[in-house]
Amino acid sequence: MRLSATVQKLAPSATIAAAAKAKELKSKGIKVHEFTLGEPDFITPEHIREAAKSAMDAGHTHYTPSAGILELRKAICDAYQRETGVTYQPSQVVVSNGAKHSIHNVVTALCGPGDEVIIPAPYWVSYSALVELTGATPVIVETSEESGFRMSAAQFEAAITDRTKLLMLNNPCNPTGAAYTLAGLESLARVAVERDIVVLSDEIYDKLIYDGSEFKSFAAFGEDVKAKTIIVNGCSKAYAMTGWRIGWTLAPTEVTKAMDNLQSQQTSNPCSISQYAAVAALNGPQDCVAEMLVAFSQRREYVLQRLAEIPGISLATPGGAFYAFFNVSSYFGKPLGPAGKIVDNASDFCTALLEDAHVALVTGDAFGAPGYVRLSFATDINSLKAGFDALQGFLDTK
């Protein structure tokens, strides 16, 4: 059976592939220090779980409108207005099966063969793949550790051509944890307006911001910017609801209608029960979000402390999300671990680290950043301690 050319070129998600390798070792009874998936380790808060049970008992187990139930679309608008001061109408919301699905809806609705999509690197692994699925071309803009992995307005301007259709911006960023300054964001917004470029602003980590950084939604820089912006967000990270698969877009009406039509043909609608749980998440008490942020902040400090103790490693301090993205290239060409393996790239580094020290990280090669690896600190301190002890043992080249 012949597969399509598009699917044949499609690589599996690197984060999921790394987690699968770790799971394979675990199935053999091996203790693996797992830091691959961007998934909070907390259980979904009780009031959200109870809302889901109530929804089932009330019979909310049938099809819903393709763009999501009105109650949830209104809750999304209310939460966004409350937190950012920017107003949207429920008719401008499409609720999807997670933020990844929302991103796919955006690029499919806007892009096609001949179009270019600007993506700052390092970037989330699925960005370029989702663009390529539409036939459009990803235009990767390299950023540096020295810049905090933040794209400048000058870099954005230089990447624009007459074929540019979209900028995909993730703030705070997966995999680097980079949080843009407000001045930096506004300068990007001015370029987008002046050059008539639509911006997909992926704000899934907006509630995970650490001391020293601040967040402002891209659409909050003025009505002219809002008209060029499509917000992507969801419940997964802030409310520990990754498995519930609820994401959404806030967008100009004509784009929203196109994405609603697309989704009606794709998936019919998001899970009805998850939608009612999401209403409770957005409308209910927010103490759970603050409590999780405190825990993530403590873990971040511990991770930064441990990384500072390892010679030859560098990183840009993450201002948001729950990732440490660090440079391990100084260890290339040296014997590592008990087997004395020699590696010359980040992918081989991660493979050797997993096989010899049973520590699972994700290669920066998958994020467009050779020489780097990503560690998710969405796990408890004891697990982080054991993992760092194993990592340091592996890197001891004496």
C-alpha positions as CSV (number, residue, x, y, z in Angstrom):
1,M,0.0,0.0,0.0
2,R,1.5,3.3,-1.0
3,L,1.6,6.1,1.5
4,S,1.2,9.8,0.6
5,A,4.4,11.7,0.0
6,T,3.4,14.1,2.8
7,V,3.1,11.4,5.4
8,Q,6.2,9.6,4.3
9,K,8.2,12.8,5.0
10,L,6.6,13.3,8.4
11,A,8.8,12.4,11.4
12,P,7.2,11.3,14.7
13,S,7.2,13.9,17.6
14,A,10.6,13.8,19.2
15,T,9.2,14.3,22.7
16,I,6.8,11.4,22.3
17,A,9.5,9.3,20.7
18,A,11.9,10.0,23.6
19,A,9.2,9.2,26.1
20,A,8.5,5.9,24.3
21,K,12.2,4.9,24.6
22,A,12.1,5.6,28.3
23,K,8.9,3.6,28.6
24,E,10.6,0.6,26.8
25,L,13.3,0.6,29.4
26,K,10.8,0.8,32.2
27,S,8.9,-2.2,30.8
28,K,12.1,-4.2,31.4
29,G,12.2,-3.3,35.1
30,I,14.8,-0.5,34.7
31,K,14.4,2.6,36.8
32,V,14.4,5.5,34.4
33,H,14.7,9.2,35.4
34,E,12.1,10.6,33.1
35,F,12.3,14.3,32.1
36,T,10.9,14.2,28.5
37,L,7.3,15.2,28.5
38,G,5.9,18.7,29.0
39,E,3.2,17.5,31.4
40,P,2.5,18.7,34.9
41,D,2.7,15.8,37.4
42,F,-0.2,17.2,39.5
43,I,-3.6,15.5,39.4
44,T,-6.3,17.7,37.8
45,P,-7.8,19.8,40.7
46,E,-10.8,18.3,42.4
47,H,-13.4,20.9,41.5
48,I,-12.6,20.3,37.8
49,R,-12.9,16.5,38.2
50,E,-16.2,16.9,40.0
51,A,-17.5,19.1,37.2
52,A,-16.7,16.3,34.7
53,K,-18.6,13.8,36.9
54,S,-21.6,16.1,37.2
55,A,-21.6,16.6,33.4
56,M,-21.8,12.9,32.9
57,D,-24.5,12.5,35.4
58,A,-26.4,15.3,33.7
59,G,-26.3,13.5,30.4
60,H,-23.8,15.9,28.7
61,T,-22.3,12.9,26.8
62,H,-23.5,13.8,23.2
63,Y,-22.3,15.8,20.3
64,T,-21.8,19.5,20.9
65,P,-21.5,22.4,18.4
66,S,-18.2,21.9,16.4
67,A,-16.7,25.1,17.9
68,G,-17.6,24.0,21.4
69,I,-20.4,24.7,23.9
70,L,-21.4,28.3,24.4
71,E,-20.8,28.1,28.1
72,L,-17.1,27.3,27.5
73,R,-16.6,29.8,24.7
74,K,-18.1,32.5,27.0
75,A,-15.9,31.4,29.9
76,I,-12.8,31.7,27.7
77,C,-13.8,35.2,26.6
78,D,-14.5,36.2,30.2
79,A,-11.2,34.8,31.5
80,Y,-9.2,36.5,28.7
81,Q,-10.9,39.8,29.3
82,R,-10.3,39.5,33.1
83,E,-6.6,38.6,32.7
84,T,-5.6,40.8,29.7
85,G,-8.2,43.5,29.4
86,V,-8.9,42.5,25.8
87,T,-12.4,41.7,24.7
88,Y,-13.5,38.9,22.4
89,Q,-17.0,37.5,21.6
90,P,-17.9,33.8,21.9
91,S,-18.3,33.8,18.1
92,Q,-14.6,34.4,17.8
93,V,-13.7,31.2,19.8
94,V,-13.1,27.7,18.4
95,V,-12.5,25.0,21.1
96,S,-10.4,22.1,19.8
97,N,-8.9,18.9,21.0
98,G,-5.9,20.5,22.6
99,A,-3.7,23.4,21.7
100,K,-1.8,21.3,19.1
101,H,-5.1,20.8,17.3
102,S,-5.8,24.5,17.5
103,I,-2.4,25.3,15.9
104,H,-3.1,22.8,13.1
105,N,-6.5,24.5,12.5
106,V,-4.7,27.9,12.2
107,V,-2.0,26.9,9.8
108,T,-4.5,24.8,7.7
109,A,-7.0,27.6,7.5
110,L,-4.3,30.2,6.5
111,C,-1.5,28.5,4.7
112,G,-0.8,26.5,1.6
113,P,1.8,25.7,-1.1
114,G,3.9,28.7,-1.9
115,D,3.4,30.4,1.5
116,E,6.1,30.9,4.1
117,V,5.8,30.7,7.8
118,I,8.3,32.4,10.1
119,I,9.3,30.3,13.1
120,P,12.0,31.4,15.7
121,A,14.3,28.7,16.7
122,P,14.5,26.9,19.1
123,Y,10.9,25.9,18.4
124,W,8.4,23.4,19.6
125,V,8.8,20.2,17.6
126,S,5.4,20.2,15.9
127,Y,5.5,23.7,14.5
128,S,7.5,23.0,11.4
129,A,5.8,19.6,10.8
130,L,2.3,21.2,11.0
131,V,3.4,23.9,8.5
132,E,4.9,21.3,6.1
133,L,1.6,19.4,6.2
134,T,-0.1,22.3,4.5
135,G,2.5,22.5,1.8
136,A,3.8,25.8,3.1
137,T,7.5,26.4,3.9
138,P,8.9,27.0,7.4
139,V,11.4,29.8,7.5
140,I,13.5,29.2,10.6
141,V,15.0,32.3,12.3
142,E,17.9,31.4,14.5
143,T,18.1,32.9,18.0
144,S,21.0,32.6,20.5
145,E,21.5,31.8,24.1
146,E,23.0,35.2,24.5
147,S,19.7,36.8,23.4
148,G,17.8,34.6,25.8
149,F,16.5,32.7,22.7
150,R,14.3,35.7,21.8
151,M,13.8,36.8,18.2
152,S,14.4,40.6,17.7
153,A,12.2,42.8,15.6
154,A,15.1,43.2,13.2
155,Q,15.3,39.5,12.7
156,F,11.6,39.3,12.1
157,E,11.7,42.1,9.6
158,A,14.6,40.5,7.7
159,A,12.8,37.1,7.4
160,I,9.7,38.6,5.8
161,T,9.2,38.1,2.0
162,D,6.3,38.7,-0.3
163,R,5.4,35.0,0.4
164,T,5.3,35.4,4.2
165,K,1.8,34.4,5.5
166,L,2.3,33.9,9.3
167,L,4.6,34.2,12.3
168,M,4.4,31.4,14.8
169,L,5.4,32.9,18.2
170,N,5.5,30.9,21.5
171,N,5.7,33.0,24.6
172,P,6.8,31.7,27.1
173,C,8.6,29.2,24.9
174,N,8.9,25.5,24.7
175,P,11.7,24.2,24.7
176,T,13.7,27.1,26.1
177,G,11.5,28.7,28.8
178,A,12.2,32.1,27.2
179,A,9.8,34.8,28.2
180,Y,9.8,37.9,25.9
181,T,10.2,41.3,27.5
182,L,7.2,43.6,27.0
183,A,9.3,45.9,24.9
184,G,10.5,43.1,22.7
185,L,7.0,41.8,22.2
186,E,5.7,45.3,21.3
187,S,8.5,45.7,18.7
188,L,7.5,42.5,17.1
189,A,3.8,43.6,17.1
190,R,4.7,46.8,15.3
191,V,6.5,44.9,12.6
192,A,3.5,42.6,12.2
193,V,1.2,45.5,11.7
194,E,3.4,47.5,9.4
195,R,4.2,44.5,7.2
196,D,0.7,43.1,7.4
197,I,1.7,39.7,8.8
198,V,-0.6,37.5,10.8
199,V,0.8,36.3,14.2
200,L,-0.1,33.0,15.8
201,S,0.6,33.7,19.4
202,D,0.9,30.4,21.3
203,E,0.3,31.4,25.0
204,I,-0.2,28.0,26.5
205,Y,2.3,28.7,29.3
206,D,1.0,32.2,30.1
207,K,0.3,31.3,33.7
208,L,3.7,29.8,34.3
209,I,5.8,33.0,34.7
210,Y,8.7,33.3,37.2
211,D,10.1,36.2,39.3
212,G,12.0,38.6,37.0
213,S,9.7,38.0,34.0
214,E,6.3,39.2,33.1
215,F,3.6,38.3,30.6
216,K,1.4,40.3,28.2
217,S,-0.8,38.7,25.6
218,F,0.2,39.7,22.1
219,A,-3.3,40.9,21.2
220,A,-3.2,43.4,24.1
221,F,-0.8,45.7,22.3
222,G,-3.6,47.6,20.5
223,E,-6.6,47.0,18.3
224,D,-4.5,47.1,15.2
225,V,-2.3,44.3,16.6
226,K,-5.4,42.3,17.8
227,A,-6.7,42.4,14.2
228,K,-3.5,40.6,13.1
229,T,-3.4,38.1,16.0
230,I,-4.7,34.6,16.6
231,I,-4.3,33.5,20.2
232,V,-3.8,29.8,21.0
233,N,-4.2,28.6,24.5
234,G,-5.7,25.8,26.5
235,C,-6.2,24.0,29.9
236,S,-3.3,21.5,29.7
237,K,-0.5,23.3,31.4
238,A,-2.1,25.7,33.9
239,Y,-4.7,23.3,35.2
240,A,-2.8,19.9,34.8
241,M,-5.4,18.8,32.2
242,T,-3.1,17.4,29.4
243,G,-5.2,14.3,28.9
244,W,-8.5,16.2,28.8
245,R,-7.5,17.6,25.4
246,I,-9.0,21.1,25.5
247,G,-7.4,24.0,23.6
248,W,-8.8,27.0,21.8
249,T,-8.2,29.9,19.5
250,L,-9.3,33.6,19.8
251,A,-9.3,35.1,16.4
252,P,-10.9,37.6,13.9
253,T,-14.3,36.4,12.9
254,E,-13.5,35.3,9.3
255,V,-10.7,33.1,10.5
256,T,-12.8,31.6,13.3
257,K,-15.5,30.7,10.8
258,A,-13.0,29.0,8.5
259,M,-11.5,27.0,11.4
260,D,-15.0,26.0,12.6
261,N,-15.9,24.7,9.2
262,L,-12.6,22.8,9.1
263,Q,-13.1,21.3,12.5
264,S,-16.6,20.3,11.7
265,Q,-15.2,18.0,9.0
266,Q,-12.2,16.8,11.0
267,T,-13.4,15.8,14.5
268,S,-17.0,17.1,14.8
269,N,-16.3,18.5,18.2
270,P,-14.1,18.3,21.3
271,C,-15.0,15.9,24.1
272,S,-18.3,17.1,25.7
273,I,-17.3,16.1,29.2
274,S,-13.9,17.8,29.0
275,Q,-15.6,21.0,27.8
276,Y,-17.7,21.1,31.0
277,A,-14.6,20.4,33.1
278,A,-12.9,23.3,31.3
279,V,-15.7,25.7,32.2
280,A,-15.1,24.8,35.9
281,A,-11.4,25.4,35.4
282,L,-11.8,28.9,34.0
283,N,-14.8,30.0,36.1
284,G,-13.8,28.3,39.4
285,P,-11.2,29.1,42.0
286,Q,-7.7,29.8,40.7
287,D,-5.8,28.9,43.9
288,C,-4.7,25.6,42.3
289,V,-2.9,27.5,39.5
290,A,-1.0,29.6,42.1
291,E,-0.1,26.5,44.2
292,M,1.3,24.7,41.2
293,L,3.3,27.8,40.2
294,V,4.9,27.8,43.6
295,A,6.0,24.2,43.2
296,F,7.3,24.8,39.7
297,S,9.3,27.8,40.9
298,Q,10.9,25.8,43.6
299,R,11.8,23.1,41.1
300,R,13.2,25.6,38.7
301,E,15.5,27.0,41.4
302,Y,16.7,23.5,42.2
303,V,17.4,22.7,38.6
304,L,19.3,26.0,38.0
305,Q,21.4,25.3,41.1
306,R,22.3,21.7,40.0
307,L,23.1,22.8,36.4
308,A,25.4,25.6,37.8
309,E,27.4,22.8,39.5
310,I,28.1,21.0,36.3
311,P,31.2,22.3,34.4
312,G,30.9,23.0,30.7
313,I,27.1,23.5,30.7
314,S,25.4,26.8,29.8
315,L,21.9,28.0,29.4
316,A,19.6,31.0,29.2
317,T,17.7,31.2,32.5
318,P,14.1,30.2,31.8
319,G,11.6,33.0,32.6
320,G,8.5,30.8,32.1
321,A,7.2,27.3,31.3
322,F,8.9,24.3,33.1
323,Y,11.9,23.5,31.0
324,A,15.7,23.9,31.2
325,F,17.3,24.0,27.8
326,F,21.1,23.6,28.2
327,N,24.1,23.3,26.0
328,V,26.0,20.0,26.3
329,S,28.3,20.4,23.3
330,S,31.4,20.8,25.5
331,Y,31.1,17.1,26.2
332,F,31.1,16.0,22.6
333,G,34.2,14.0,21.7
334,K,34.9,12.9,25.3
335,P,34.4,9.5,26.8
336,L,31.1,9.5,28.8
337,G,29.6,7.2,31.3
338,P,30.8,3.8,32.5
339,A,31.2,2.6,28.9
340,G,33.2,5.6,27.9
341,K,31.0,6.3,24.9
342,I,32.0,9.2,22.6
343,V,29.2,11.3,21.0
344,D,29.3,14.2,18.6
345,N,25.8,15.5,18.6
346,A,22.9,16.0,21.0
347,S,20.8,13.1,19.7
348,D,23.6,10.6,20.3
349,F,24.2,12.3,23.7
350,C,20.6,11.7,24.8
351,T,20.7,8.1,23.5
352,A,23.9,7.3,25.5
353,L,22.6,9.1,28.6
354,L,19.4,7.0,28.5
355,E,21.2,3.7,27.8
356,D,24.0,4.2,30.3
357,A,22.6,6.4,33.1
358,H,18.9,5.9,32.5
359,V,18.2,9.6,32.3
360,A,15.7,10.6,29.6
361,L,16.1,14.1,28.0
362,V,15.0,15.4,24.6
363,T,17.6,16.3,22.0
364,G,17.8,19.9,20.9
365,D,18.2,18.7,17.3
366,A,14.4,18.2,17.3
367,F,13.9,21.8,18.3
368,G,16.2,23.3,15.7
369,A,19.1,23.8,18.3
370,P,22.0,21.4,17.8
371,G,24.2,21.0,20.9
372,Y,21.3,21.5,23.3
373,V,19.0,19.2,25.3
374,R,15.7,19.8,27.0
375,L,14.9,18.8,30.6
376,S,11.3,19.1,31.8
377,F,11.2,19.9,35.6
378,A,7.5,19.1,35.8
379,T,8.2,16.5,38.4
380,D,9.0,16.3,42.1
381,I,12.3,17.4,43.7
382,N,13.3,13.9,44.8
383,S,13.0,12.7,41.2
384,L,15.0,15.7,40.0
385,K,17.7,15.0,42.6
386,A,18.1,11.4,41.6
387,G,18.1,12.3,37.9
388,F,20.8,15.0,38.4
389,D,22.9,12.6,40.4
390,A,22.8,10.1,37.6
391,L,23.5,12.9,35.0
392,Q,26.5,14.2,36.9
393,G,27.9,10.6,37.2
394,F,27.5,10.2,33.4
395,L,29.3,13.4,32.7
396,D,32.3,12.8,35.0
397,T,35.0,12.4,32.4
398,K,37.9,12.2,34.9
